[in-house]
Amino acid sequence: MDLLVFGASGRVGSRLCTYAATDGHRVTAFVREGSSAPDDARVVEGDVTDARTVAETVDDQDAVCSALGPETEAGTSAFTAGTENISDGMETAGVDRLVAVSAAAILQATPGRLRLDMPEFPDQLRSVATAHKTVYERLRDSALDWTLACPAQMPDGAPTNYYRTAVDYLPEDGQSISTGDVATFVYDTAVGDEYRRQRVGLAY
């Protein structure tokens, strides 16, 4: 499989590239600086806000993974614009499969309300969560074959391969999941056949 990873130098993306390359897939790492790219991957230097570069890189891929995410409020516009470019590029190139890391905030708290929309949701997280909601709505309204991995708190750590999943909701009482296990889920889902056009909550 030809697998393209955006955010390949990050905590989840770098592990994802390693897992895919170890299994023999042809991995392309899209990074801002080539020196930050993981080993065993073809490297493309670029900025996700550059629509042309994104579209050229997406072409001829079998699947795309995105570990992009705004770490701060200042990064939300680049995150949403970058994901828009990825989606547009995939639609133009006829590449359907996208698995992306999102946030637990876009999962349901109740059947009619997202976690983001609950009164107790922290104000300091609202702008970042809203950016993830914008991305979710863009994908939901697209023709892409997407999956959104929505982890609880995500400390750095190796995979345990023992974690829980829930469609549309966070697993009950779930508090955290390691970056290694999130990368495992994204990789397994990208090469597998589950959770198509679904949000998936991840936690121990």
Secondary structure, 3 states (H helix, E strand, C coil): CEEEEECCCCCCHHHHHHHHHHCCCEEEEEECCHHHCCCCCEEEECCCCCHHHHHHHHCCCCEEEECCCCCCHHHHHHHHHHHHHHHHHHHHHCCCEEEEECCHHHCEEECCEEHHHCCCCCHHHHHHHHHHHHHHHHHHCCCCEEEEEEECECCCCCCCCCCEEEECCCCCCCCECCHHHHHHHHHHHHHCCCCCCEEEEEEC
